[in-house]
Amino acid sequence: MEAHIIKRRGHKEAYDERKVYGSVYSASLNAHLDKMNAEKIAEKVSCEITEWIAAETEQVSSEKIFRKAIELIKNENKDVSFMYETHRDLA
């Protein structure tokens, strides 16, 4: 079964790991990480989010994904976490 995300305005959208990757990667670059480290963080966080969503039994909201991503990013780099959290629409 394909996971669907409930967006901020209430509509549903198919989950796309590339969107998570892109937003984390963008926040990493904006936090002045080099491309290699930005890719590592984005890959790790997007994979963990995808696994987390796959294990969920209910639909997940984009807000829950946002909060989970912040939690995971904080474990990797606090500056990236700050950029991700405060500049939500970077990607």
C-alpha positions as CSV (number, residue, x, y, z in Angstrom):
1,M,0.0,0.0,0.0
2,E,1.3,3.4,-0.9
3,A,1.7,5.9,2.0
4,H,-0.3,9.1,1.7
5,I,0.5,12.2,3.6
6,I,-2.0,14.6,4.9
7,K,-0.8,18.1,4.0
8,R,-1.2,21.3,6.0
9,R,-4.3,22.4,4.0
10,G,-5.9,19.0,4.6
11,H,-5.5,17.3,1.1
12,K,-3.7,14.0,0.7
13,E,-0.6,13.5,-1.4
14,A,1.5,10.4,-2.0
15,Y,4.7,10.2,0.1
16,D,7.8,11.2,-1.8
17,E,11.1,10.5,-0.1
18,R,12.8,13.0,-2.6
19,K,10.9,15.9,-1.0
20,V,12.3,15.0,2.5
21,Y,15.8,14.6,1.0
22,G,15.6,17.9,-0.9
23,S,14.4,19.9,2.1
24,V,17.1,18.4,4.4
25,Y,19.8,18.9,1.7
26,S,18.8,22.5,1.2
27,A,18.8,23.2,4.9
28,S,22.2,21.6,5.2
29,L,23.6,23.8,2.4
30,N,22.1,26.9,4.0
31,A,23.8,25.9,7.2
32,H,27.1,26.1,5.3
33,L,27.8,22.4,5.1
34,D,29.7,21.2,2.1
35,K,27.8,19.1,-0.5
36,M,29.2,15.8,0.7
37,N,28.1,16.3,4.3
38,A,24.8,17.7,3.2
39,E,24.2,14.6,1.1
40,K,25.1,12.3,4.0
41,I,22.6,14.0,6.4
42,A,19.9,14.2,3.7
43,E,20.3,10.5,2.8
44,K,20.3,9.3,6.4
45,V,17.3,11.4,7.5
46,S,15.2,10.7,4.4
47,C,15.8,6.9,4.8
48,E,14.9,7.0,8.4
49,I,11.7,9.0,7.7
50,T,10.8,6.5,5.0
51,E,11.2,3.6,7.3
52,W,9.3,5.3,10.0
53,I,6.4,6.0,7.7
54,A,6.4,2.4,6.4
55,A,5.9,1.2,10.0
56,E,3.0,3.6,10.7
57,T,-0.4,2.1,10.7
58,E,-2.3,5.4,10.1
59,Q,-1.8,8.2,7.6
60,V,0.9,10.6,8.6
61,S,0.6,14.4,8.5
62,S,3.2,16.6,6.9
63,E,3.5,18.3,10.4
64,K,4.4,14.9,12.0
65,I,7.0,14.3,9.3
66,F,8.4,17.8,9.8
67,R,8.7,17.2,13.6
68,K,10.3,13.8,13.1
69,A,12.8,15.2,10.7
70,I,13.8,17.9,13.1
71,E,14.3,15.3,15.8
72,L,16.5,13.2,13.5
73,I,18.5,16.2,12.1
74,K,19.3,17.4,15.6
75,N,21.1,14.1,16.2
76,E,23.3,14.9,13.1
77,N,23.8,18.7,13.2
78,K,22.2,21.3,15.4
79,D,22.8,24.1,12.8
80,V,21.1,22.2,10.1
81,S,18.2,21.4,12.5
82,F,17.8,25.1,13.2
83,M,17.8,26.0,9.5
84,Y,15.3,23.2,8.7
85,E,13.0,24.3,11.6
86,T,13.1,28.0,11.0
87,H,13.1,28.1,7.2
88,R,10.3,25.6,6.5
89,D,9.9,26.5,2.8
90,L,13.5,26.3,1.7
91,A,13.0,23.6,-0.9
